[in-house]
């Protein structure tokens, strides 16, 4: 068991030292980097805990929206409109639209032939 504890302390110390070394001076608080490294080497557990708690600057987290006690119920709205016409009525309407479009195109073609704008 002491072997496992020693490995954990060694791993914690190595990670702490790597973090101290890779930080910029502007990301280190309260003491210079060299003092933090000496502290982490001489007092591995205490120095590491103090480094992670007070020695480094953490990145800003984006602001979170405040939580509501209970979310509002979700209403599902069906935007599809029900067509009350029969299939035959719908087909007849489509045929009328096609015929109207054909007549408009014919009128535009004849105006173009005559030179009217």
C-alpha positions in Angstrom: 0.0 0.0 0.0 2.8 2.5 0.7 4.1 1.9 -2.8 0.7 2.9 -4.3 0.6 6.1 -2.2 4.2 7.0 -3.2 3.3 6.5 -6.9 0.2 8.8 -6.5 2.3 11.5 -4.8 4.9 11.2 -7.5 2.3 11.5 -10.3 0.6 14.4 -8.5 4.0 16.2 -8.1 5.0 15.6 -11.8 1.6 16.9 -13.0 1.9 19.9 -10.7 5.4 20.7 -11.9 4.5 20.4 -15.6 1.6 22.8 -15.0 3.8 25.3 -13.2 6.4 25.2 -15.9 4.0 25.5 -18.9 2.2 28.5 -17.4 3.0 32.0 -18.5 4.1 34.5 -15.9 0.8 36.3 -16.3 -1.1 33.1 -15.3 0.7 32.6 -12.0 -0.6 34.3 -8.9 0.9 35.4 -5.6 4.5 34.1 -6.1 7.0 33.8 -9.0 7.1 30.5 -10.9 10.5 29.5 -9.5 9.2 29.8 -5.9 6.1 27.7 -6.8 8.4 25.0 -8.4 10.6 24.9 -5.2 7.5 24.7 -3.0 6.1 21.9 -5.2 9.4 20.0 -5.0 10.1 20.4 -1.3 6.5 19.9 -0.1 4.9 17.8 -2.8 1.5 17.3 -1.4 1.0 20.6 0.3 2.7 22.6 -2.4 0.7 20.9 -5.1 -2.6 21.5 -3.3 -1.7 25.2 -2.7 -0.7 25.6 -6.3 -3.9 24.1 -7.7 -6.0 26.1 -5.2 -4.4 29.5 -5.2 -1.4 29.7 -7.5 -2.8 29.4 -11.0 -5.2 31.5 -13.0 -8.1 29.6 -14.4 -9.8 30.4 -17.7 -13.0 32.4 -17.5 -16.1 30.3 -17.8 -19.0 31.6 -19.9 -21.9 32.9 -17.9 -24.6 30.4 -17.4 -28.3 31.3 -17.6 -30.0 31.0 -14.3 -31.9 27.8 -13.8 -35.6 27.9 -13.5 -37.4 25.8 -10.9 -39.6 24.1 -13.4 -39.4 24.3 -17.2 -42.3 25.6 -19.1 -44.4 23.0 -20.8 -43.7 22.5 -24.4 -46.6 23.0 -26.8 -46.4 21.1 -30.0 -48.0 23.1 -32.8 -48.9 21.3 -36.0 -48.6 23.9 -38.8 -50.0 21.6 -41.4 -53.5 22.8 -42.4 -56.0 20.2 -43.0 -57.5 20.6 -46.5 -61.2 19.9 -46.5 -61.4 19.5 -50.3 -61.6 16.1 -51.9 -58.9 14.8 -54.1 -61.0 15.5 -57.2 -61.5 19.1 -56.2 -57.8 19.5 -55.5 -56.9 18.1 -59.0 -59.5 20.4 -60.6 -57.9 23.4 -58.9 -54.4 22.3 -60.0 -55.6 22.0 -63.6 -57.2 25.5 -63.5 -53.8 26.9 -62.1 -51.9 25.1 -64.9 -54.3 26.5 -67.5 -54.0 30.0 -66.1 -50.2 29.8 -66.1 -50.3 28.6 -69.7 -52.5 31.5 -70.7 -50.3 34.1 -69.0 -47.3 32.7 -70.8 -49.1 32.8 -74.1 -50.1 36.4 -73.5 -46.5 37.4 -72.6 -45.2 35.6 -75.7 -47.7 37.4 -78.0 -46.9 40.8 -76.4 -43.2 40.1 -77.0 -43.9 39.2 -80.7 -45.7 42.5 -81.2 -42.9 44.5 -79.4 -45.1 45.6 -76.5 -43.4 45.9 -73.2 
